[in-house]
Amino acid sequence: MLPDLLSQIPADEQIGTVTADGAYDTHRCHTAIVNRQGTPIIPIRRNGRLWKEDCPAARARNDTLRATRYYGRAFWKRWTGYHARSRIEAKMRCLKAFGEHIMARDPDRQTAEIHIRIALMNRFNALGTAEILRVA
């Protein structure tokens, strides 16, 4: 699926990084990212082994594997910014709390429905956020 998604991005548009979970730790995905001059931020599976370094994608993946083995997974996730992905997933879960499906059928109304859900989420977050004042 990932190579098909990357092919939808115009070729003249630069891709900085591609963040995905361990299910995308495959030759095909790494090759598609590196061919677009992107940097894959994909955690290596727990039982991951070094790939034969016969292509740039394998070298990039092996560098990730060596870094996670040397520094540990937690440090690698903070160092690469992978932890931001979990924040996005948490927000998507909040969005789905308003309903799993979009009720509208018309694309313009679907857009409006999503905007309303996001406005509600932002309002709930604003109400639940503490105001901190410096007292010194």
Number of C-alpha atoms within 10 A of each C-alpha: 8 14 13 10 9 16 11 8 12 9 10 7 8 11 16 11 15 17 17 16 13 13 11 19 18 15 13 13 22 25 20 19 21 19 12 17 13 16 18 24 24 24 22 23 14 8 5 11 12 14 14 9 12 8 12 13 23 19 16 17 26 19 13 21 22 14 14 17 12 11 11 12 17 11 13 20 17 11 11 15 12 19 14 13 13 10 11 11 11 12 13 11 13 14 16 13 11 13 11 9 7 13 10 13 8 9 9 9 13 14 12 13 15 14 12 12 17 16 12 14 17 12 12 11 11 11 9 9 9 8 6 6 6 4 4 3
